[in-house]
Amino acid sequence: MVASLVLAASLASAADIPAWRPVTLYPRPALERLDSRFDLSPIRDGPRVTIVADRAEGIFDVVLEEGARRETLAVASVAPGNDPSERVLVAGEAGACVRIRLAGAGVPIEASLEGVGRGFDRDYAAASRAAEPAMRIFESAEQELLEDYLPGSWDAGGRFVELAAAGSRPPVVRIGAGRFFLSIARAPA
């Protein structure tokens, strides 16, 4: 992959790639709509950002998605931000600025993009839920739906169907005897 070659030339070694968990970030208004469960279209059709930091593969990318469109920007550099939980990434050929706020041991929970254009320059946040004793950060909106909202017995026109989580990477839901990949981005409009 071209992004991996650019990264190898930019960072000294795989040790320079942070050990961050992959988390997809969404515009805050889209998460508010997801939280109310009335309209999933902002998650399906809107922009999403995932920071991919895989030391074993030598990959450190910012992945931009909107609807079916996907673009990968190789991270050229990473520097400390204004506070201990902030990192500033420079990514892509145009040198886009990606400010990341981390929670705990390397979990991106917020991002702000500048210099990307095409509707991506905005603030993003992770799907999360307050849980005792700490905040629960989901890898994606699909994972939050899979773990918190779908499991249980559902009335399907007079007969009950059991839904259960069957896997989280990728998110898979078990409906009766079948297993189905859960993707808001690929859901029909």
CORKA-V81528 format. One record per residue. N is the residue number from 1. OMEGA is omega in whole degrees, 0 to 359 (NA if undefined). Layout:
N OMEGA
N OMEGA
This chain:
1 182
2 181
3 180
4 179
5 178
6 180
7 181
8 179
9 185
10 182
11 186
12 182
13 178
14 178
15 178
16 178
17 182
18 178
19 181
20 175
21 179
22 179
23 176
24 181
25 185
26 172
27 183
28 180
29 179
30 178
31 177
32 177
33 178
34 182
35 179
36 177
37 179
38 186
39 179
40 184
41 177
42 177
43 182
44 189
45 187
46 181
47 176
48 180
49 175
50 175
51 181
52 179
53 183
54 181
55 183
56 181
57 182
58 184
59 173
60 187
61 167
62 182
63 180
64 177
65 174
66 187
67 180
68 182
69 180
70 178
71 180
72 176
73 178
74 177
75 180
76 180
77 175
78 181
79 175
80 178
81 183
82 176
83 186
84 181
85 184
86 172
87 179
88 179
89 169
90 187
91 176
92 182
93 181
94 179
95 178
96 178
97 179
98 177
99 183
100 170
101 183
102 172
103 175
104 185
105 172
106 175
107 178
108 180
109 177
110 176
111 174
112 182
113 176
114 176
115 177
116 183
117 177
118 177
119 181
120 182
121 181
122 178
123 182
124 177
125 178
126 170
127 184
128 180
129 175
130 180
131 179
132 358
133 184
134 178
135 176
136 179
137 180
138 178
139 180
140 175
141 178
142 179
143 178
144 178
145 182
146 185
147 188
148 190
149 184
150 185
151 178
152 178
153 180
154 178
155 180
156 178
157 177
158 174
159 183
160 180
161 178
162 174
163 179
164 175
165 180
166 179
167 182
168 179
169 359
170 179
171 181
172 177
173 175
174 177
175 187
176 180
177 182
178 176
179 185
180 176
181 182
182 179
183 177
184 181
185 181
186 180
187 179
188 181
189 NA
